[in-house]
């Protein structure tokens, strides 16, 4: 008997392995043939080792060229027609929009996951109008739409992007693999308190706020180091970071494949983002590793923290509030910081175990199959 096929459409292989490996592993174990359609970057061998097949497709996730996007839609359609999957799982903005339209064209059942709105959708303007129409077309015949936070679902409802009687499910982001992201011993204070920023280096992720707050803190506290891990999305930051490193309190490490050593040395993860998140995977992983968090009061960030218990929630775009939170953290004892990290781990175990998401997907796939 031929295996039923499940196609996963996402931006790239790095994202897919890091955040979707458990669902792939479970589907393969349950006897499905899993095909991952994405741009092949890092972690291809790791994906193949899970038992899935890979198809390369250039998603060009930041591109806005209509002809290029039309080409992407046609490629998705061609793959679906050739593979004839029983169901497609779509993630990220372009796979959700163009992959979803391709699923409609080929009458393929599909389950989109709204992993965040993106700046084009969230902020008013001509790009928002175009993006809303594309997204609406992409999810129009979805069998169920997964949302990672209430605000994203509310946005879809307010902008009439959901058809009547459309089934939706709220899930805790992408969850965290408790197997891969284990509890870590909290570092001693030693000579330095290490703060860590993990994100694409871009304005909306709060890098300017982080650098500004770091300078102000260092003027009063010389026993601090502010680390940065992430790819520079804007070239202007390359020179800025090199200049900042000369100050002696900034260390830029670039994009890292293995974050474990950085989580181990970090006393606190700082995420002053005002980017339209689905659910911040950085914060989920940080808390899973028993690290306190300072993050902004916006959807996709606030849900991961119990304020004043596992970290501090601060207003968006407020450097003063970030400085205040950093000062508060520095005034704590090592034991208090350790307890804060343990509270974060307990929250993750209770609310964000990735097996919760795997179970939700299996239920919807089972419903479609029957």
N, C-alpha and C positions, 0 to 999 in steps of 0.2 A: 504493500500500500504506500502510495506517494505521500511524503510529509506535507502538511499544510505549511505555507510560507507566511512569515511575518516580516514586513519591511519596516526598517527604522530610518527615517529621514531627519538629518540634523546638519548643523553647520560643518563640523569637522570631527576627525577621529579622536583627537585629544579630549574634546568635550564629551564625546560619546562614551569613551572608555571610563573616564573619571566619574561620570555621573549616571551612566546607564548600564554599567557592567553587571549589576545584580539582576536586572530584568532580562538581559540577554542570557545570562547564565541559567536563569530559571526556565525561560522559554525553550532553550536548547535541551535542558534536562527533561522537560515535559514533552519532547518529541517534535517540536517545531523546527523548521528550517529558517534560520534568522539571516536576513540580508541587510547590511548596513550601507546606506547610500549617503555619502557625505564627501567633503574634501579630505583627502588622505594626507594627514600631517603626522604628528607624533602618535606613538602607542598603537601602530597598526598590528605589530606582531602580537601584542597583548590581546587585542580584539580577536584576532584569528585563533589564538589559544583558547578563547572562550567557546569556539566552535561555530562562529558565524562567518559569512562570506562578505567581502567588501566590494563596493562599486564606487569608483571615484567620480565625483561631480564637483565642478567649480561653483561654489555657492556665492562667492564675492559678497559677503554679508554686509559690507559697508557701501557697496555700489548702488547707484541710483539711475543707471542707464536703462531706459525702457527696452531697448533691443536686447541687451544682455539678459534682462529679467525674463523677457519672452523666450529667449533661448533656454533659460533654466526651466521654465514651465514645460516646454516641449521635451526637454531631456527627462524630467520627472515622468511625464506622460508615456514616453517611449519605454522607460524602464518598467513602469507598471503594466503596460500592455505585454511586454515580453515575459515578465516574471509571474504575473497573475497571482498576487498574494491574496490570502484570505483576509488580511487586515493590515493597515499601515499605521505606524505610530510616528507622529510628526512633532518636532521640537524646534525652537528658535523661530525668529520672525519669518524669514524667507521660506524655509521648508513648511511652516504652518500655512503661509499664504499661497505660494505657488504649488507646493506639494499637495495642499488641500484642494486647490482647484483641479489639479491633475487627477486626484482621487475621484472628484465629482465627475470628471470627463470619462473616466474609465469604470465608474460605478464600483469603486473599491471602498469597502468600509474603512473608516479611519478615526483615530483618536488623537486630536491635537492637544498639546500641552503648552499653555501660555506661560512661557518662562520669563516674562517681563515685557512691558509695552515698548520699550525703546524710546529714544528722544523724539523720533519722527512722529510717533503716535501720541505721545503724552502732551507735547507742547503745541499750542494752537498755531495755525498757519496752513499754507497750501499743501505742505508735505503731510500734515496731519490728515487733511481731507482725503488725499490720495491713499495714504496708508490705511485709514479706517475702511475705505471701500475695498481695498485689497484683502485686508484681514476678514472683513465681513463675507467676502466671496469665498475666502479660503476655508472658513469654518461653517459655511452655510448648510452643508449636509453631513456634518460630523455626527457620529453615533453617540459620542459623549465628549465634552470639552473639559479638560483638567485645568483648574486654576490654582496658582500657588499662593495667592493671597486674596482677601476679600475685596480690596480696592480695585484690583484688576478686573474682577468679575463685575463689580459695580460700574466700572468704566464701560465695559461692553454693554451692559444693560442700559445705561444712560444714553449711549450713542446708537442704540437700536442695532447692535451688531449680532444679536442672537435671534434666531427664528423662534416663533412661538412653540412652546412645549419642548424646547431644546434641553437635553439633559446635560447638566454640569456637575462636576465634583470638585470640592475643595480639598487639596492635599497639602501636606506640610513641605512645600518646596520640592526639591529633589531628594530630600532626606539625606542621611549620612550613613555610610557603611561603617557600622560599629566594629566590624572585623578589620577593616583597613585603617580606620582612624581610632586608635586605641588611646585609653587614658595614659597621660604622661606625668612623670614626676615634675613637680613645680621647681623651677630653678631657684637657687639661693640668690640673694641680692648681690653678693660679691662686690666688685668695684663699680659695676654699671647696672643700671636698670634699662633693659632693652625693650623699646616699643617697636612694633612691626606693622607696616602698611602693606597689604597684599591686594593688588588690583591692577588693572590696566592704568597706566599713568596718563590720566586725562582729567580735565577740569571737573567734569561732573562726578568723578569718583572722589573728589575732595583733596586732590594732591596739593593744591595751593593752600588750602586751610591747614593741611598737615605740616607743610614746610614753614608756614608762618607761625603756627603754634610751637613747632620745634625750636625755632629761633628764640621765641620769647621764654620758653621753659629753660633753655640752655643758659640764658643770661642769669638765671637764678640758681640753677642746679647743674653742676658740672659732671655729676655722676650718671648722665643719661646718654643713650645712643638711639637715634631714630633710623630704623632700617626700612628699606623699600624694596619690594619684590614685584616685578610686573613689567610687561612690555610697554614701551612708549608708543602710544597711539598718535601723539602729536610731536613732530620733530623738534618743536621749540623747547620741549622739556629735556631733551638730551643734553643741550648746553647748560640749561638751568641746573640739572642734577649734578653735572660735573663741577659746576661752580659751587654748589651747595656742599659737595663732599669735601671741598677744601676747608670748610668751616670746622671740620673735626667732629661734628655731632650727627652728620648724615652719612649713611652708607647705602649706596644703590647697588643692588645685586642682579638687576635685570630679570628676565623671565626664567623661572626655575622649574625643572621637571620634577624634582624631588623636594617637597617643602618640609619634610620631617625635621631636618637639622635646624631649620629656621623656627619652626614651632617649639622645638626643644629649648632654644636659647631665649625665646621671647617671654617677657613677663606680662605683656598685654598686647592685644591686637587692636589697632585703631582703624576705624572705617568711617570717615566723615563724608560718606557718599550721599549725593542727592540725585544719582542716576536712577532711572525707572527700573528697579529690581523686580524680579519675580520673587525669589527668596535668595538671600545672599549665601552662596555655598561657602565662601570664605569664612563667614561668621559661624555657620554650622560646624565646619571642620575645626575651627579654632576652639569652640566650646567643647567639642568632642575630645579634644586634646587637653582639656582642663585649663584653658587659658581665659582669663578675664577679657572682657570686650568693652570698648568704647565705640558707640555707633550712633547714627542719626535716627531721629524720630520720623521715619518714613516707612511705608509699606515695603516688606521684604527684609527690613533690618530690625525694626522694633520687636517683631514676633520672636526673634531668637534670644532675647535678653529679658531677664527679670531685673528691672531697674533697681540699683543699689544692692542687689543680691548676687547676680552673676556678672554684673557689669554696670555701665552707666549709659543711659540714653540722653542724647543732647539734641537741641534744635538744629535744623539744617542750616547750612551756610553761616554758621556763627563761630568765628574763630575764638571769640571771647569765651563762649561756652565750652569749646574744646580745651582751651587752656585751663579753665576752671576744673574740668573733669580730670585732666592730667595732673594738676596740682593735688586734687583730692586723692588720686591713686597713689601718688608719691608720698602722701602723708600716712598711708596705711602701713601696717606691719607686714612682714613677709607671710606670717601665718594668716592674716586677714585676706591677703591676696590669694593665697593658696586655697582658702575656704571658698572664695569667690569663684575660682576656677572649678572646684569640685561641684559647686551648685550649678554651674553651666553644664558640666558633664551629665549630672542627674536630669537636667531639663531635656537634654538631647536624647537620652535613653528613653525617657517617658513619652516625648512628643514627636521626635524627628527620626526615629529608626527607619532606615530606607525600606525595610521589609513592609512597612505600612503602605508605601507607594507600590511596591511589587504586588502586594495583595490586591490593591485597588485595580491595577492594570489587568491582573489575571481574571478578576471578576468581570470586567467589561469585555475582555476578549472571549471569555467563556460565554457570555450573553450573546455576543455577535455570532459565535460559532453555532449556537443552538437556537 
